């Protein structure tokens, strides 16, 4: 048998193409109009940096939004939010990174990483990781992981994991061990069975 005439493998090489995946930087919303527009266009996550300016949001801001989205305040943003009606359970407002958010009406907000939230009326706050919460009126707070909560009026708090509570007026708390409770209403504390 004779030798086959084959082309050298080295001449059949394809040129190497290097591909890198570069993610586009997240689009940042700086005002209520930008937030409203992004939610109306179906954004699932809206990152908000108010650049030190206070923005105000209300029911109209979220009127044309879908049911599933996250609005995340970052880098020291400042916001005031009032909702007459609660949002769907799959819509989330999140405060992180030393932001300051005041909520009134029926707002549900998650607070993380040194965020400060002041909650009035019937608002609900879930707080973790060194957040600072002021709860007034009939608001409710769930706090863990070194959160500080000042509760006034008839606010209620559930706390664990080294939370620190200051209770005034008729504020009440249900706590686990390793929670410090101070203030004139510290008698309004119930220990949770673990």
N, CA, C and O atoms as a DFTB+ gen file, in Angstrom:
776 C
 N C O
     1  1       0.827      -1.166       0.000
     2  2       0.000       0.000       0.000
     3  2       0.875       1.233       0.000
     4  3       1.887       1.327       0.694
     5  1       0.445       2.143      -0.790
     6  2       1.224       3.361      -0.869
     7  2       0.822       4.338       0.214
     8  3      -0.177       4.153       0.910
     9  1       1.599       5.349       0.337
    10  2       1.332       6.391       1.331
    11  2       0.169       7.263       0.877
    12  3       0.070       7.622      -0.296
    13  1      -0.712       7.601       1.821
    14  2      -1.811       8.505       1.521
    15  2      -1.276       9.918       1.462
    16  3      -0.394      10.315       2.224
    17  1      -1.833      10.653       0.542
    18  2      -1.445      12.039       0.426
    19  2      -2.349      12.842       1.365
    20  3      -3.503      13.112       1.030
    21  1      -1.843      13.218       2.513
    22  2      -2.644      13.955       3.491
    23  2      -2.051      15.328       3.697
    24  3      -0.846      15.540       3.560
    25  1      -2.897      16.220       4.017
    26  2      -2.458      17.578       4.282
    27  2      -2.000      17.637       5.733
    28  3      -2.641      17.076       6.622
    29  1      -0.937      18.289       5.951
    30  2      -0.398      18.422       7.300
    31  2      -1.428      19.076       8.208
    32  3      -2.138      20.001       7.813
    33  1      -1.490      18.576       9.421
    34  2      -2.437      19.129      10.385
    35  2      -2.129      20.588      10.678
    36  3      -3.039      21.372      10.946
    37  1      -0.894      20.948      10.631
    38  2      -0.531      22.325      10.963
    39  2      -1.096      23.322       9.968
    40  3      -1.315      24.480      10.321
    41  1      -1.334      22.906       8.746
    42  2      -1.899      23.837       7.763
    43  2      -3.413      23.907       7.846
    44  3      -4.015      24.776       7.216
    45  1      -4.050      23.017       8.607
    46  2      -5.504      23.046       8.734
    47  2      -5.973      23.753      10.000
    48  3      -7.167      23.763      10.302
    49  1      -5.073      24.321      10.711
    50  2      -5.477      25.000      11.940
    51  2      -6.319      26.226      11.626
    52  3      -6.081      26.966      10.672
    53  1      -7.293      26.393      12.463
    54  2      -8.117      27.591      12.363
    55  2      -7.462      28.681      13.201
    56  3      -6.839      28.398      14.224
    57  1      -7.600      29.870      12.780
    58  2      -7.020      30.942      13.594
    59  2      -7.719      30.983      14.955
    60  3      -8.920      30.735      15.057
    61  1      -6.955      31.298      15.987
    62  2      -7.529      31.377      17.330
    63  2      -8.227      32.708      17.495
    64  3      -7.717      33.764      17.122
    65  1      -9.391      32.619      18.058
    66  2     -10.159      33.811      18.334
    67  2     -10.366      33.860      19.839
    68  3     -10.898      32.926      20.438
    69  1      -9.946      34.944      20.427
    70  2     -10.113      35.098      21.868
    71  2     -11.368      35.917      22.119
    72  3     -11.542      37.011      21.581
    73  1     -12.235      35.357      22.948
    74  2     -13.497      36.008      23.257
    75  2     -13.533      36.259      24.757
    76  3     -13.270      35.358      25.554
    77  1     -13.846      37.438      25.118
    78  2     -14.032      37.720      26.539
    79  2     -15.446      38.217      26.738
    80  3     -16.006      38.907      25.887
    81  1     -16.002      37.864      27.849
    82  2     -17.358      38.292      28.162
    83  2     -17.268      39.514      29.054
    84  3     -16.785      39.440      30.184
    85  1     -17.717      40.587      28.558
    86  2     -17.718      41.827      29.317
    87  2     -19.162      42.197      29.581
    88  3     -19.952      42.398      28.659
    89  1     -19.490      42.282      30.859
    90  2     -20.844      42.664      31.188
    91  2     -20.968      44.180      31.137
    92  3     -20.083      44.916      31.575
    93  1     -22.057      44.607      30.608
    94  2     -22.312      46.050      30.585
    95  2     -22.542      46.521      32.013
    96  3     -23.167      45.815      32.805
    97  1     -22.050      47.697      32.349
    98  2     -22.294      48.192      33.702
    99  2     -23.791      48.363      33.923
   100  3     -24.527      48.693      32.993
   101  1     -24.243      48.138      35.160
   102  2     -25.687      48.267      35.397
   103  2     -26.139      49.701      35.142
   104  3     -25.417      50.659      35.418
   105  1     -27.321      49.819      34.621
   106  2     -27.892      51.135      34.373
   107  2     -28.423      51.671      35.700
   108  3     -29.197      50.993      36.376
   109  1     -28.026      52.851      36.067
   110  2     -28.377      53.436      37.359
   111  2     -29.506      54.441      37.166
   112  3     -29.459      55.273      36.260
   113  1     -30.517      54.361      38.018
   114  2     -31.589      55.348      38.024
   115  2     -31.281      56.368      39.105
   116  3     -30.880      56.018      40.215
   117  1     -31.477      57.649      38.762
   118  2     -31.147      58.715      39.721
   119  2     -32.367      59.509      40.186
   120  3     -32.263      60.323      41.103
   121  1     -33.527      59.277      39.558
   122  2     -34.717      60.035      39.955
   123  2     -35.977      59.195      39.737
   124  3     -35.921      58.102      39.173
   125  1     -37.108      59.722      40.191
   126  2     -38.374      58.988      40.112
   127  2     -38.796      58.715      38.677
   128  3     -39.345      57.650      38.393
   129  1     -38.553      59.654      37.763
   130  2     -38.932      59.447      36.357
   131  2     -38.175      58.270      35.750
   132  3     -38.756      57.463      35.026
   133  1     -36.892      58.174      36.043
   134  2     -36.081      57.064      35.521
   135  2     -36.558      55.725      36.087
   136  3     -36.630      54.732      35.363
   137  1     -36.879      55.702      37.370
   138  2     -37.386      54.470      37.999
   139  2     -38.696      54.060      37.340
   140  3     -38.871      52.901      36.961
   141  1     -39.608      55.004      37.204
   142  2     -40.917      54.732      36.601
   143  2     -40.769      54.195      35.178
   144  3     -41.443      53.237      34.798
   145  1     -39.889      54.812      34.399
   146  2     -39.664      54.387      33.017
   147  2     -39.093      52.972      32.950
   148  3     -39.542      52.155      32.147
   149  1     -38.112      52.688      33.786
   150  2     -37.498      51.357      33.755
   151  2     -38.492      50.281      34.170
   152  3     -38.532      49.214      33.557
   153  1     -39.296      50.542      35.199
   154  2     -40.293      49.559      35.626
   155  2     -41.374      49.383      34.571
   156  3     -41.823      48.261      34.336
   157  1     -41.799      50.457      33.934
   158  2     -42.806      50.374      32.872
   159  2     -42.302      49.543      31.696
   160  3     -43.084      48.862      31.031
   161  1     -40.992      49.600      31.440
   162  2     -40.400      48.839      30.340
   163  2     -40.029      47.415      30.726
   164  3     -39.403      46.706      29.938
   165  1     -40.405      46.989      31.924
   166  2     -40.241      45.591      32.310
   167  2     -38.935      45.235      32.981
   168  3     -38.603      44.052      33.047
   169  1     -38.179      46.189      33.482
   170  2     -36.921      45.878      34.183
   171  2     -37.228      45.037      35.416
   172  3     -38.174      45.322      36.150
   173  1     -36.435      44.017      35.635
   174  2     -36.617      43.149      36.800
   175  2     -35.840      43.672      38.001
   176  3     -36.239      43.439      39.142
   177  1     -34.730      44.380      37.760
   178  2     -33.943      44.991      38.828
   179  2     -33.634      46.427      38.442
   180  3     -33.120      46.693      37.355
   181  1     -33.949      47.343      39.333
   182  2     -33.644      48.749      39.114
   183  2     -32.726      49.193      40.250
   184  3     -33.128      49.205      41.413
   185  1     -31.498      49.555      39.906
   186  2     -30.532      50.036      40.885
   187  2     -30.653      51.555      40.945
   188  3     -30.638      52.232      39.917
   189  1     -30.774      52.083      42.168
   190  2     -30.995      53.513      42.354
   191  2     -29.834      54.112      43.142
   192  3     -29.485      53.631      44.220
   193  1     -29.244      55.164      42.588
   194  2     -28.246      55.975      43.281
   195  2     -28.696      57.412      43.111
   196  3     -28.587      57.969      42.019
   197  1     -29.198      58.017      44.172
   198  2     -29.760      59.365      44.067
   199  2     -28.696      60.452      44.121
   200  3     -29.024      61.637      44.069
   201  1     -27.438      60.071      44.223
   202  2     -26.325      61.038      44.240
   203  2     -26.526      62.106      45.311
   204  3     -26.245      63.285      45.093
   205  1     -27.015      61.673      46.465
   206  2     -27.169      62.595      47.584
   207  2     -28.451      63.399      47.587
   208  3     -28.711      64.134      48.539
   209  1     -29.263      63.278      46.542
   210  2     -30.526      64.011      46.471
   211  2     -31.654      63.143      47.028
   212  3     -31.640      61.922      46.872
   213  1     -32.618      63.770      47.670
   214  2     -33.794      63.067      48.182
   215  2     -34.807      62.916      47.055
   216  3     -35.169      63.893      46.399
   217  1     -35.267      61.669      46.834
   218  2     -36.333      61.458      45.851
   219  2     -37.574      60.952      46.574
   220  3     -37.479      60.315      47.623
   221  1     -38.737      61.243      46.002
   222  2     -40.003      60.824      46.592
   223  2     -40.733      59.917      45.613
   224  3     -40.868      60.230      44.431
   225  1     -41.203      58.783      46.131
   226  2     -41.912      57.791      45.320
   227  2     -43.268      57.528      45.965
   228  3     -43.416      57.602      47.184
   229  1     -44.270      57.214      45.112
   230  2     -45.597      56.921      45.631
   231  2     -46.275      55.878      44.746
   232  3     -45.636      55.272      43.886
   233  1     -47.561      55.678      44.962
   234  2     -48.306      54.665      44.204
   235  2     -48.193      54.880      42.694
   236  3     -48.144      53.908      41.940
   237  1     -48.152      56.129      42.244
   238  2     -48.053      56.422      40.810
   239  2     -46.741      55.894      40.218
   240  3     -46.698      55.473      39.062
   241  1     -45.687      55.923      41.014
   242  2     -44.388      55.451      40.528
   243  2     -44.465      53.990      40.109
   244  3     -43.831      53.581      39.136
   245  1     -45.242      53.207      40.845
   246  2     -45.284      51.760      40.619
   247  2     -46.542      51.310      39.888
   248  3     -46.742      50.110      39.700
   249  1     -47.391      52.240      39.475
   250  2     -48.679      51.897      38.858
   251  2     -48.528      51.067      37.593
   252  3     -49.322      50.153      37.368
   253  1     -47.532      51.356      36.760
   254  2     -47.394      50.621      35.496
   255  2     -46.317      49.535      35.567
   256  3     -45.954      48.953      34.545
   257  1     -45.808      49.263      36.768
   258  2     -44.800      48.209      36.919
   259  2     -45.474      46.844      36.913
   260  3     -46.653      46.721      37.246
   261  1     -44.724      45.834      36.537
   262  2     -45.235      44.467      36.595
   263  2     -45.314      43.999      38.038
   264  3     -45.209      44.796      38.970
   265  1     -45.500      42.697      38.209
   266  2     -45.624      42.145      39.554
   267  2     -44.298      41.668      40.141
   268  3     -44.190      41.521      41.358
   269  1     -43.285      41.422      39.305
   270  2     -42.014      40.882      39.803
   271  2     -40.865      41.807      39.457
   272  3     -40.467      41.907      38.297
   273  1     -40.334      42.483      40.461
   274  2     -39.200      43.373      40.251
   275  2     -38.560      43.692      41.589
   276  3     -39.154      43.455      42.641
   277  1     -37.343      44.232      41.548
   278  2     -36.625      44.668      42.744
   279  2     -36.116      46.078      42.509
   280  3     -35.467      46.357      41.500
   281  1     -36.412      46.957      43.440
   282  2     -35.908      48.326      43.434
   283  2     -34.870      48.400      44.539
   284  3     -35.200      48.249      45.715
   285  1     -33.597      48.634      44.162
   286  2     -32.500      48.567      45.132
   287  2     -31.808      49.917      45.263
   288  3     -31.194      50.407      44.316
   289  1     -31.914      50.510      46.447
   290  2     -31.251      51.768      46.741
   291  2     -29.833      51.497      47.213
   292  3     -29.632      50.672      48.105
   293  1     -28.838      52.176      46.633
   294  2     -27.436      51.931      46.966
   295  2     -26.687      53.228      47.242
   296  3     -27.207      54.326      47.044
   297  1     -25.472      53.071      47.697
   298  2     -24.455      54.118      47.869
   299  2     -24.975      55.413      48.472
   300  3     -24.820      56.488      47.892
   301  1     -25.587      55.300      49.627
   302  2     -26.004      56.501      50.339
   303  2     -27.201      57.222      49.763
   304  3     -27.383      58.410      50.032
   305  1     -28.016      56.554      48.989
   306  2     -29.212      57.186      48.409
   307  2     -30.164      57.643      49.514
   308  3     -30.119      57.147      50.640
   309  1     -31.027      58.599      49.164
   310  2     -32.037      59.091      50.091
   311  2     -33.393      59.035      49.401
   312  3     -33.559      59.531      48.286
   313  1     -34.366      58.420      50.083
   314  2     -35.690      58.295      49.471
   315  2     -36.781      58.393      50.521
   316  3     -36.600      58.026      51.683
   317  1     -37.925      58.903      50.069
   318  2     -39.142      58.928      50.877
   319  2     -40.194      58.212      50.040
   320  3     -40.456      58.604      48.904
   321  1     -40.800      57.156      50.599
   322  2     -41.759      56.340      49.847
   323  2     -43.076      56.271      50.612
   324  3     -43.094      55.941      51.798
   325  1     -44.174      56.583      49.933
   326  2     -45.504      56.447      50.525
   327  2     -46.377      55.613      49.589
   328  3     -46.514      55.922      48.406
   329  1     -46.962      54.551      50.141
   330  2     -47.882      53.707      49.370
   331  2     -49.186      53.561      50.128
   332  3     -49.186      53.165      51.294
   333  1     -50.297      53.878      49.480
   334  2     -51.610      53.673      50.085
   335  2     -52.013      52.206      50.032
   336  3     -52.740      51.723      50.900
   337  1     -51.536      51.496      49.003
   338  2     -51.834      50.070      48.851
   339  2     -50.520      49.299      48.823
   340  3     -49.538      49.777      48.256
   341  1     -50.488      48.110      49.427
   342  2     -49.240      47.339      49.387
   343  2     -48.922      46.848      47.975
   344  3     -49.821      46.630      47.163
   345  1     -47.653      46.681      47.703
   346  2     -47.203      46.134      46.423
   347  2     -47.424      44.629      46.401
   348  3     -47.645      44.036      47.457
   349  1     -47.373      43.984      45.225
   350  2     -47.447      42.523      45.184
   351  2     -46.292      41.913      45.990
   352  3     -45.238      42.532      46.129
   353  1     -46.490      40.716      46.511
   354  2     -45.468      40.056      47.336
   355  2     -44.178      39.794      46.568
   356  3     -43.128      39.593      47.179
   357  1     -44.239      39.793      45.245
   358  2     -43.047      39.528      44.425
   359  2     -42.334      40.807      43.996
   360  3     -41.361      40.746      43.244
   361  1     -42.804      41.957      44.461
   362  2     -42.138      43.234      44.192
   363  2     -41.384      43.634      45.460
   364  3     -41.966      43.651      46.545
   365  1     -40.101      43.954      45.333
   366  2     -39.262      44.183      46.509
   367  2     -38.595      45.557      46.468
   368  3     -38.068      45.984      45.441
   369  1     -38.635      46.231      47.607
   370  2     -37.888      47.470      47.790
   371  2     -36.776      47.162      48.780
   372  3     -37.034      46.699      49.891
   373  1     -35.541      47.421      48.372
   374  2     -34.370      47.049      49.168
   375  2     -33.510      48.282      49.406
   376  3     -33.233      49.047      48.482
   377  1     -33.088      48.469      50.661
   378  2     -32.170      49.562      51.018
   379  2     -30.851      48.940      51.467
   380  3     -30.833      48.120      52.385
   381  1     -29.743      49.326      50.822
   382  2     -28.425      48.796      51.178
   383  2     -27.406      49.934      51.222
   384  3     -27.713      51.080      50.893
   385  1     -26.199      49.591      51.632
   386  2     -25.045      50.489      51.484
   387  2     -25.260      51.887      52.055
   388  3     -25.097      52.874      51.338
   389  1     -25.617      51.987      53.314
   390  2     -25.745      53.264      54.004
   391  2     -26.779      54.198      53.386
   392  3     -26.614      55.417      53.438
   393  1     -27.827      53.655      52.809
   394  2     -28.908      54.494      52.292
   395  2     -29.826      54.918      53.440
   396  3     -29.822      54.309      54.510
   397  1     -30.603      55.960      53.203
   398  2     -31.578      56.440      54.183
   399  2     -32.937      56.467      53.504
   400  3     -33.133      57.176      52.516
   401  1     -33.877      55.692      54.037
   402  2     -35.202      55.581      53.429
   403  2     -36.264      55.798      54.507
   404  3     -36.203      55.207      55.585
   405  1     -37.230      56.652      54.198
   406  2     -38.378      56.859      55.075
   407  2     -39.595      56.298      54.360
   408  3     -39.852      56.636      53.205
   409  1     -40.352      55.431      55.051
   410  2     -41.514      54.800      54.433
   411  2     -42.765      55.086      55.258
   412  3     -42.741      55.068      56.488
   413  1     -43.860      55.350      54.542
   414  2     -45.148      55.603      55.182
   415  2     -46.238      54.868      54.425
   416  3     -46.055      54.476      53.273
   417  1     -47.368      54.685      55.081
   418  2     -48.472      53.973      54.452
   419  2     -48.326      52.479      54.646
   420  3     -48.304      51.989      55.775
   421  1     -48.225      51.743      53.520
   422  2     -48.141      50.279      53.566
   423  2     -46.957      49.769      52.739
   424  3     -47.136      48.973      51.818
   425  1     -45.775      50.221      53.065
   426  2     -44.561      49.831      52.340
   427  2     -43.901      48.666      53.062
   428  3     -43.864      48.626      54.292
   429  1     -43.379      47.717      52.285
   430  2     -42.582      46.612      52.823
   431  2     -41.177      46.792      52.264
   432  3     -40.985      46.812      51.048
   433  1     -40.200      46.924      53.148
   434  2     -38.832      47.192      52.705
   435  2     -37.860      46.238      53.399
   436  3     -38.037      45.881      54.564
   437  1     -36.828      45.836      52.652
   438  2     -35.739      45.022      53.183
   439  2     -34.541      45.944      53.370
   440  3     -34.211      46.715      52.469
   441  1     -33.883      45.875      54.530
   442  2     -32.745      46.757      54.817
   443  2     -31.518      45.916      55.156
   444  3     -31.592      44.996      55.970
   445  1     -30.392      46.238      54.525
   446  2     -29.137      45.517      54.726
   447  2     -27.980      46.510      54.825
   448  3     -28.111      47.673      54.445
   449  1     -26.865      46.041      55.333
   450  2     -25.563      46.706      55.234
   451  2     -25.612      48.190      55.575
   452  3     -25.412      49.038      54.705
   453  1     -25.876      48.501      56.825
   454  2     -25.823      49.864      57.357
   455  2     -26.878      50.808      56.795
   456  3     -26.731      52.025      56.905
   457  1     -27.924      50.279      56.203
   458  2     -29.027      51.132      55.746
   459  2     -29.792      51.655      56.966
   460  3     -29.840      51.002      58.009
   461  1     -30.382      52.832      56.822
   462  2     -31.234      53.416      57.865
   463  2     -32.642      53.544      57.304
   464  3     -32.853      54.166      56.263
   465  1     -33.608      52.948      58.006
   466  2     -35.003      53.006      57.568
   467  2     -35.847      53.543      58.712
   468  3     -35.741      53.074      59.846
   469  1     -36.687      54.532      58.411
   470  2     -37.674      55.033      59.364
   471  2     -39.038      54.645      58.821
   472  3     -39.418      55.049      57.722
   473  1     -39.778      53.849      59.606
   474  2     -41.047      53.287      59.151
   475  2     -42.203      53.817      60.001
   476  3     -42.157      53.776      61.231
   477  1     -43.233      54.309      59.328
   478  2     -44.425      54.833      59.993
   479  2     -45.642      54.016      59.561
   480  3     -45.542      53.115      58.729
   481  1     -46.773      54.349      60.138
   482  2     -48.068      53.783      59.769
   483  2     -48.067      52.263      59.912
   484  3     -47.825      51.746      61.003
   485  1     -48.335      51.540      58.820
   486  2     -48.394      50.074      58.864
   487  2     -47.319      49.449      57.995
   488  3     -47.539      48.409      57.374
   489  1     -46.178      50.072      57.951
   490  2     -45.070      49.555      57.133
   491  2     -44.420      48.350      57.797
   492  3     -44.523      48.149      59.007
   493  1     -43.747      47.554      56.969
   494  2     -43.025      46.377      57.461
   495  2     -41.579      46.473      57.003
   496  3     -41.300      46.846      55.863
   497  1     -40.657      46.132      57.907
   498  2     -39.236      46.181      57.592
   499  2     -38.599      44.858      57.991
   500  3     -38.781      44.381      59.111
   501  1     -37.858      44.276      57.069
   502  2     -37.031      43.105      57.363
   503  2     -35.597      43.600      57.321
   504  3     -35.134      44.064      56.279
   505  1     -34.885      43.509      58.442
   506  2     -33.569      44.146      58.554
   507  2     -32.490      43.142      58.950
   508  3     -32.683      42.309      59.836
   509  1     -31.349      43.245      58.268
   510  2     -30.199      42.381      58.528
   511  2     -28.908      43.197      58.470
   512  3     -28.889      44.314      57.953
   513  1     -27.842      42.627      59.002
   514  2     -26.475      43.094      58.759
   515  2     -26.251      44.568      59.079
   516  3     -25.970      45.373      58.191
   517  1     -26.381      44.908      60.352
   518  2     -26.034      46.242      60.864
   519  2     -26.942      47.365      60.376
   520  3     -26.519      48.521      60.359
   521  1     -28.159      47.066      59.984
   522  2     -29.098      48.119      59.616
   523  2     -29.569      48.848      60.879
   524  3     -29.492      48.308      61.983
   525  1     -30.054      50.075      60.703
   526  2     -30.601      50.871      61.804
   527  2     -32.044      51.214      61.450
   528  3     -32.314      51.796      60.400
   529  1     -32.973      50.845      62.344
   530  2     -34.401      51.001      62.049
   531  2     -35.074      51.839      63.133
   532  3     -34.844      51.637      64.325
   533  1     -35.910      52.784      62.698
   534  2     -36.823      53.488      63.592
   535  2     -38.228      53.044      63.190
   536  3     -38.635      53.225      62.043
   537  1     -38.961      52.467      64.131
   538  2     -40.303      51.961      63.839
   539  2     -41.317      52.733      64.668
   540  3     -41.209      52.788      65.893
   541  1     -42.305      53.331      64.001
   542  2     -43.308      54.151      64.673
   543  2     -44.709      53.671      64.306
   544  3     -44.886      52.834      63.421
   545  1     -45.688      54.215      65.000
   546  2     -47.096      53.911      64.761
   547  2     -47.345      52.408      64.914
   548  3     -47.064      51.842      65.971
   549  1     -47.873      51.751      63.864
   550  2     -48.169      50.310      63.929
   551  2     -47.236      49.513      63.020
   552  3     -47.600      48.430      62.562
   553  1     -46.069      50.022      62.760
   554  2     -45.134      49.313      61.879
   555  2     -44.595      48.060      62.561
   556  3     -44.629      47.936      63.785
   557  1     -44.095      47.135      61.741
   558  2     -43.563      45.864      62.239
   559  2     -42.151      45.651      61.690
   560  3     -41.874      45.945      60.527
   561  1     -41.268      45.140      62.541
   562  2     -39.875      44.932      62.164
   563  2     -39.461      43.510      62.509
   564  3     -39.766      43.007      63.591
   565  1     -38.752      42.857      61.564
   566  2     -38.082      41.582      61.816
   567  2     -36.590      41.880      61.705
   568  3     -36.119      42.302      60.649
   569  1     -35.840      41.662      62.792
   570  2     -34.450      42.095      62.842
   571  2     -33.529      40.968      63.289
   572  3     -33.830      40.235      64.231
   573  1     -32.384      40.840      62.584
   574  2     -31.330      39.931      63.042
   575  2     -29.978      40.397      62.519
   576  3     -29.897      41.302      61.688
   577  1     -28.929      39.772      63.012
   578  2     -27.559      40.059      62.575
   579  2     -27.122      41.484      62.892
   580  3     -26.817      42.267      61.992
   581  1     -27.094      41.816      64.204
   582  2     -26.565      43.092      64.687
   583  2     -27.347      44.322      64.248
   584  3     -26.761      45.383      64.034
   585  1     -28.637      44.196      64.114
   586  2     -29.493      45.327      63.750
   587  2     -29.849      46.109      65.019
   588  3     -30.036      45.526      66.087
   589  1     -29.938      47.432      64.887
   590  2     -30.392      48.295      65.980
   591  2     -31.785      48.801      65.623
   592  3     -32.003      49.325      64.531
   593  1     -32.735      48.638      66.560
   594  2     -34.113      49.062      66.324
   595  2     -34.570      49.974      67.460
   596  3     -34.465      49.610      68.631
   597  1     -35.076      51.153      67.115
   598  2     -35.759      52.028      68.065
   599  2     -37.238      51.953      67.712
   600  3     -37.638      52.365      66.623
   601  1     -38.049      51.431      68.625
   602  2     -39.474      51.242      68.362
   603  2     -40.303      52.147      69.265
   604  3     -40.050      52.239      70.466
   605  1     -41.293      52.814      68.678
   606  2     -42.135      53.768      69.381
   607  2     -43.596      53.415      69.155
   608  3     -43.924      52.500      68.399
   609  1     -44.464      54.162      69.827
   610  2     -45.907      54.033      69.668
   611  2     -46.330      52.585      69.899
   612  3     -46.071      52.036      70.969
   613  1     -46.977      51.954      68.912
   614  2     -47.414      50.559      69.052
   615  2     -46.707      49.657      68.055
   616  3     -47.274      48.662      67.604
   617  1     -45.486      49.996      67.713
   618  2     -44.697      49.168      66.782
   619  2     -44.379      47.828      67.426
   620  3     -44.294      47.713      68.649
   621  1     -44.204      46.814      66.578
   622  2     -43.828      45.485      67.072
   623  2     -42.510      45.063      66.418
   624  3     -42.232      45.393      65.266
   625  1     -41.715      44.329      67.183
   626  2     -40.404      43.900      66.715
   627  2     -40.223      42.423      67.030
   628  3     -40.564      41.973      68.124
   629  1     -39.692      41.672      66.082
   630  2     -39.215      40.311      66.330
   631  2     -37.718      40.351      66.077
   632  3     -37.282      40.791      65.013
   633  1     -36.918      39.892      67.051
   634  2     -35.475      40.072      66.939
   635  2     -34.707      38.847      67.419
   636  3     -35.160      38.084      68.272
   637  1     -33.496      38.693      66.815
   638  2     -32.572      37.627      67.203
   639  2     -31.168      38.016      66.760
   640  3     -30.969      39.101      66.213
   641  1     -30.197      37.144      66.989
   642  2     -28.823      37.312      66.503
   643  2     -28.203      38.664      66.833
   644  3     -27.819      39.414      65.936
   645  1     -28.109      38.969      68.121
   646  2     -27.383      40.147      68.605
   647  2     -28.012      41.473      68.197
   648  3     -27.312      42.478      68.072
   649  1     -29.303      41.485      67.991
   650  2     -29.991      42.754      67.742
   651  2     -30.017      43.564      69.037
   652  3     -29.945      43.012      70.135
   653  1     -30.122      44.875      68.885
   654  2     -30.239      45.779      70.023
   655  2     -31.528      46.556      69.840
   656  3     -31.730      47.200      68.810
   657  1     -32.411      46.499      70.846
   658  2     -33.706      47.151      70.765
   659  2     -33.828      48.240      71.822
   660  3     -33.370      48.070      72.952
   661  1     -34.439      49.348      71.456
   662  2     -34.830      50.384      72.402
   663  2     -36.327      50.572      72.234
   664  3     -36.787      51.033      71.189
   665  1     -37.094      50.214      73.269
   666  2     -38.556      50.254      73.183
   667  2     -39.116      51.419      73.987
   668  3     -38.728      51.632      75.136
   669  1     -40.033      52.174      73.378
   670  2     -40.702      53.286      74.050
   671  2     -42.206      53.159      73.842
   672  3     -42.666      52.390      72.998
   673  1     -42.960      53.918      74.618
   674  2     -44.413      53.960      74.520
   675  2     -44.997      52.560      74.699
   676  3     -44.692      51.892      75.687
   677  1     -45.821      52.108      73.771
   678  2     -46.436      50.775      73.848
   679  2     -45.772      49.776      72.902
   680  3     -46.358      48.736      72.604
   681  1     -44.589      50.063      72.437
   682  2     -43.882      49.145      71.529
   683  2     -43.661      47.805      72.214
   684  3     -43.433      47.732      73.421
   685  1     -43.733      46.744      71.411
   686  2     -43.586      45.383      71.932
   687  2     -42.550      44.628      71.118
   688  3     -42.293      44.948      69.958
   689  1     -41.955      43.610      71.753
   690  2     -40.956      42.803      71.046
   691  2     -41.058      41.344      71.462
   692  3     -41.373      41.021      72.607
   693  1     -40.781      40.475      70.497
   694  2     -40.596      39.048      70.743
   695  2     -39.150      38.777      70.375
   696  3     -38.729      39.052      69.252
   697  1     -38.379      38.231      71.330
   698  2     -36.944      38.102      71.113
   699  2     -36.458      36.701      71.444
   700  3     -37.098      35.951      72.181
   701  1     -35.301      36.373      70.872
   702  2     -34.562      35.180      71.257
   703  2     -33.403      35.627      72.128
   704  3     -33.173      36.826      72.289
   705  1     -32.678      34.683      72.689
   706  2     -31.526      35.047      73.497
   707  2     -30.522      35.811      72.638
   708  3     -30.595      35.764      71.410
   709  1     -29.599      36.502      73.265
   710  2     -28.566      37.311      72.606
   711  2     -29.137      38.570      71.976
   712  3     -28.551      39.112      71.038
   713  1     -30.270      39.042      72.476
   714  2     -30.835      40.316      72.056
   715  2     -30.820      41.236      73.270
   716  3     -31.254      40.848      74.354
   717  1     -30.326      42.443      73.088
   718  2     -30.296      43.434      74.160
   719  2     -31.523      44.322      74.018
   720  3     -31.799      44.846      72.939
   721  1     -32.269      44.491      75.129
   722  2     -33.469      45.320      75.108
   723  2     -33.318      46.424      76.151
   724  3     -33.024      46.162      77.317
   725  1     -33.525      47.667      75.705
   726  2     -33.431      48.829      76.583
   727  2     -34.666      49.691      76.380
   728  3     -35.492      49.417      75.509
   729  1     -34.784      50.734      77.191
   730  2     -35.849      51.703      77.014
   731  2     -36.955      51.559      78.024
   732  3     -37.042      50.541      78.712
   733  1     -37.808      52.568      78.126
   734  2     -38.871      52.564      79.143
   735  2     -39.930      51.484      78.944
   736  3     -40.655      51.167      79.887
   737  1     -40.041      50.914      77.758
   738  2     -41.044      49.861      77.513
   739  2     -40.404      48.475      77.448
   740  3     -40.980      47.558      76.862
   741  1     -39.228      48.312      78.036
   742  2     -38.542      47.012      77.950
   743  2     -39.310      45.893      78.650
   744  3     -39.006      44.715      78.460
   745  1     -40.298      46.258      79.455
   746  2     -41.149      45.228      80.084
   747  2     -42.059      44.560      79.054
   748  3     -42.596      43.484      79.318
   749  1     -42.241      45.179      77.881
   750  2     -43.130      44.646      76.849
   751  2     -42.416      43.640      75.956
   752  3     -42.577      43.658      74.735
   753  1     -41.631      42.766      76.568
   754  2     -40.828      41.814      75.802
   755  2     -41.281      40.400      76.141
   756  3     -41.521      40.069      77.302
   757  1     -41.394      39.575      75.109
   758  2     -41.695      38.156      75.275
   759  2     -40.521      37.381      74.711
   760  3     -40.013      37.701      73.636
   761  1     -40.093      36.360      75.439
   762  2     -39.008      35.484      74.949
   763  2     -39.606      34.427      74.048
   764  3     -40.590      33.782      74.409
   765  1     -39.021      34.244      72.884
   766  2     -39.486      33.240      71.927
   767  2     -38.946      31.870      72.360
   768  3     -37.785      31.744      72.749
   769  1     -39.785      30.873      72.286
   770  2     -39.340      29.497      72.569
   771  2     -38.527      29.008      71.388
   772  3     -38.980      29.080      70.246
   773  1     -37.327      28.510      71.655
   774  2     -36.478      28.021      70.555
   775  2     -36.374      26.525      70.574
   776  3     -35.702      25.942      69.724
